[in-house]
Amino acid sequence: MGELKEFSLYRDRATVCIAPRDLGNVDKGIFQFLETKLLSYVPSFRGVPVAISKVRRLRNTGRILHDQPEVHLEVEADFLVFSPSVGDTIVGEVVNVAYDH
């Protein structure tokens, strides 16, 4: 199998908003927040993040801003980003065809 040059690994820092309901399991809240960033184009990555790994908190404490109920935490994570170039040939298999896709 050849090199998958359509994929890149990016390390990024972000401020994550943890809802009050997730304060009992902060790591779950962090992952749920970061998961919303998957499968959508991110201009700074010049591609579409498809996976997250190596998530870590940069501090053990967070901030509550103004009258917002969320706790804001600084985190760092690795993102696997799909970012093919114009002219690349992508080899794959179609597994589903639908009228609305």
Secondary structure as GFF3:
##gff-version 3
##sequence-region A 1 101
A	DSSP	beta_strand	7	18	.	.	.	ID=ss1
A	DSSP	three_ten_helix	20	22	.	.	.	ID=ss2
A	DSSP	alpha_helix	26	35	.	.	.	ID=ss3
A	DSSP	beta_strand	48	57	.	.	.	ID=ss4
A	DSSP	beta_strand	71	82	.	.	.	ID=ss5
###
